[in-house]
Structures are given as structure tokens and as C-alpha cells.
């Protein structure tokens, strides 16, 4: 955005609730599961952990947030990754289209 078109100073922020789009959420969970399934690098694990923590916050999913933090804390340890993938697959199964 050109400098002259940028807002000057602070501006009010709305407190409107954000309602997650269920289809987009399903796509994001599927992407995370796919990334974890393909022998992920440390960089991929860091990305997936942060990505899922953001999704968990937006969708108010404490279990997903905890599993994503455990993945990061465990540096992608097989157990933490397996638990997270099981949780992702549970969420995906629950989000199946009718």
C-alpha cells in the first residue's frame, strides 16, 4: 500500500467474534495431517505446530492446542506426532460432509 494511502496512527479494533468456516477448517486439518505423514523435517514440524496452535485458538479447541504444543516441545518425537495425527483424524472424521 502506498505510504500516502496508509492510515495515520491508531484505529479502533472491533471485538466481533470470528466464526471458523467448517470447510476451511477441514481443509486445514487435512493439510496438517498430510504434512505430518510425509517424514517431516524440523522446519515442517515447527510450521505445523504453529499453524495448528493458530487454528486451535480460532476454533476454541484446547485439545488441539495442547497436542500442537506437545509436538513442538517434543521436537516431533514419534509419540507426540502420532497423538497429534490421531487427534487430527478424529477431527476430520467428525467434519465429514453429509
N, C-alpha and C positions, 0 to 999 in steps of 0.2 A: 504494500500500500504506500503510495507516495507520502512523503512527510507532511505535506500541506493537507492531506485528507485524513490524517490520523487524529483521533480525539485528543484534546488537550486535557491533561490532568485526570483525576479520578472520576469515575462514573458509578452510579448505583448498580448493584448486582441484585438480580431477582432471587427470590428464595423458592421459586417454583420447583416442585418435585419433578424429577426425571423418571419416567416410566420406561423401563427397558423394553425394547422391541423383542418379542419372543423368538421371531425367526432369526434376527441378527444374533441374538444370544446363542441360539442353537448352532449357527454357523461358526461363531467364535469358539464355542466349546469343542466343536468338531475339529477346528483348525489346531487348537491346543493339543488335543489328543493325537492328531496326526504328527505334529512336531515332536511329541514325546515318544512316539512309536518308532521313529526312524533314527536310532542311535544318535541322540542329540549331543551337540558339543556343549561346552560350558557356557558359551555365549547364548546358545539357543535356550538352555535351561534358565539362564538369567532373564532372558526375554519372556519366556513363557510364565515364569514366576511373577514378574511384574505385571504382565498382561492379565493374568488371572486374578491377581490381587485387585486390579482396577475393575475387572468385571464383577468380582465378588462384592466390592464396595457399592457399585452401581445397582446391583441386584439384591443387596442386603443378604448375602449368603455367607454366613460366618464359617460354615464348614469348608467351603471352597477357599476362603481367605486363609484359614488355618493350614489347609493342605498345601496351598501355594507357598506359604511362609516356610513350611517344613521342607519343601523341595529346595528352596534356596538355602536354608540352614544346613541341610544335609548335603549340599553341593551335588544334588542329583543322585544321591545314593539310591540304589535299586529299590529298596523298600519304600522310600518316600515317593519315588516316581510311580511305583506300582499302586500305592494307595491313592495317589492323585489321579492316575488313569482310571482306577475303579470308580472313583467319585465322578469323574467326567462322564464315564459311560453310563452311570446311574442317571445323571442329569440328562444326558442325551436320550436315554430310553424314556424318561418322563416327558421329554419335549417332543416325542414323536408326533408328526402331523396326523390328524384324524382322517 
